[in-house]
């Protein structure tokens, strides 16, 4: 069995365990390459893991198009969670539509309104959630575990692709004919909101295009933080 076959088998086993032992569970999809691997594995196996995405109001049209592509390819409609409009309006009134460029605090507040708060609603009542994070993505994820305790949401968090490389992700997508975000072919290995994401140059870190005006150690949106610290409080052996 090849290295990729082993990774796929291990990931399938993790997802099956999530479905069997941690129901109800959900998968938070950013609609990027890693998340399409998990979408494919979950839907092909017909696992009872709901899939949702956070529609921040600032996504690229190519990212939004993935919602329709998933529906066309799999016959599955991804649930969409949006920010509270009054919070968005209040932020814009006070800081401007692009106030997040002015400081890390203002950028994190924008992320909190557009991503973290909707995530809380999406996770309400669940026992576990699944992400497409990988250790190789950035310095902030180098100690990522496959299974973690998420104290912020009071549940278990799974990162089934923690051991996967970017090449593994693309080998899987191509071998299985999985649809993917068109921005990946335009130099975007990591995709977030449009004003906070740029294409990268050859040799740059895969997340160099995310919040490129900040230092590498601050490049997280808050979805994986508690009180300013990465949620790596307690790793649980699988």
N, C-alpha and C positions, 0 to 999 in steps of 0.2 A: 504494500500500500504506500502511495506517495506521501510526501509531507503534507500536501494540500488535502489529500484524502483523509489523513489523520486529523487535521484541523477541522474539516467538515464533520467528521464523525463525532469528535469531541463537542463541537458546537451544537450539533443535533441532540446529543445526549444532555447537554446543559439546558437547551430549550425544552426538551421533553420533561426534564425534572422540574423546571419552572412551572410548566403547565399542570403537572401532576401534583406537586407539593405546595405550590404557592398561589393557587387560584383564589380570587381573581387577580390576574397579572396583565400588565400592558407593556407595549413596546413603544418608546418615544422615538419616532423617526424624523430625521432632518431632511429626508428624501435624497441624501447624498449617497455615494458609492457604498460605503460600509453598511448603511441602513438598508440598501436594496439587497445586499446579501442576506441579511436577517429577514427582510420581508419575504424573499423568495423561499427561504427555509421554513419559515412559519406557515406561509400560505400553502406551499406544496404538501406539507405534512398535515395540514388542516388542524393545527394546534389551536386550542382555545386561549390564545393570547391576543387581546385587542391591539390594534395599531392606531396610533394617533400622531398628529403633527401639529406644531405650533405655528400658526399663520400670524406672524408679527405685524403685518401691514407694511413691511419694508423688504419683502423678499423679491428676488429676481423673477421675471416672468418664466424663465426656464425652470426654476424650482417649483413654482405654482403649477406648471404644466405637468409635473410628475404626478400630481394627484389624479389627473385624467389618464395618464399613461398606466398607472397601477390599476385603475379601474378597468381599462380596456384590456390589459394583459392578463389580469388575474380574476376579474369580475368582483373585485373587493373595493369597497369605498372606505378610504382612510378617514377616521374622525378628525375634525379640525377644531382646534381651540384658539380663540382670538383674545387679545387684551381687552380690558375694560376701557371703553371709549372715553369716559370722563377722565380717567387717569392719563391717557395719551394726550387728550386736549389740555389738561393741566400742565403737563410737562412741556408741551410745545409753547403754551402761553408764557411760561416762566423762563424757559431756556432756549426756545427756538426749535425748529424742526430738526436741526442737526447739532443740538447742543452737546451731544455726546463726544464731539471732537475736542471740547474745551478742557476736559479733565477726566481722569479715570473714574472718579466718583460719579460724574454726570453720565458717563458711558454705562457704568454698572447700574445706575438708577433706570436708565432707558431699558437695559436688559431685564431688570427686575419687573418693570411694568409690562414689557412686551413678551417676555418669555417665562420668568420665574413664577409670577402670579398665575398665569394660565396653566403652567405645569402643575401647580398645586391643585387646581381644579381637576385636571386630568387624572391625577393620582389619588384623589379622594376616594376612600373606601377600598383601595387595592391593597394586596399583601406584598406585591413585588413589582418592580419595573425593570425593563431591559433597555440597554443603550448599545450603540454601535461604537463606543470608544475603544481605542487601541493604544497600547503603551507607546508604540513608535510614533504617534502623532505629534507629540510635543514634550518638552521638559516637564510640564505640569502633570503629565500622565504616565511618567516613567515607572511609577510603583503601582500602577493599576492592577487590581485583583479581579479575577473572574466573578467572584461573589463578595459583596460587601454589606455591611450594616449601614443603612442610610438613616441616621438619627434625625435628620431634618424632617423627613416625611414619615418616620416611624415604620419603616418597612425594609425589606431586603432589596438590594440593587444588584443586577447581573450585567456583566460586560462580557458576553460570550466570545467576542472577537479580540479580547485583550492580547492574545498571543499572535494574532495575524499581522503580517506585513502588508504594505500597500500592494506589493506584487501579488500576494495571495488573494487579496480582494479582487484585483482585476483579472487574475487567472480564473477565479470562480465566475465572475460576471460574464466573461467572454465564453467560457466553456458551457455555460447554461443559458445563454441568450437572454440575460436579465436586462431589462431596460434601465438606463441610467441618465442622470442629469446632463444635458448637453453642455453645461459649463465646464464639465471635466475635460472636454476636448478643447477648451479654450484656455487652459493653464490654471484652472481652479481645482486643486486637489481637496481643499476644505472650503465649504460654502456656508455662509451665514446670511445676514441681512445685506442687501445690496450696497448701502453706503459704508458698510464696515468690512467689506470683502473685496480683495483685488486678486488678479492673477499673480502667480509667482514666477520668478526667474529660475532657470536650471541651477540645481545645487542648493536652492533655498529649502529650509524646513517646510514640511507639508502644510503647517499652519501659519507660515510667514505672512500669508495674505489676509489673515484675520486680525483686525485691530492693529494694522501694521505700524501705526504711530506710537504704539506702546512697547514696553520692554517684554521680552518673551515670558517672564515669570508672572505676568499679570493677565495673560491672554486666555481667560475663561469668562464665560458670560454670567456665571452665578448659578447655573443649573446644578452644578456639582460642588457648590460651596455651602458652608454653614458659618455664619458670623465671620466672614472674610477668610476662612480656611477651607482648603479642598476637603471634600468629604472622603477622607481616607481614615476615618476614626478607628474602624475595626474591620479587618479582613477576616473572612470566614472560609475555612477550608472547604473545597467542594466535596 
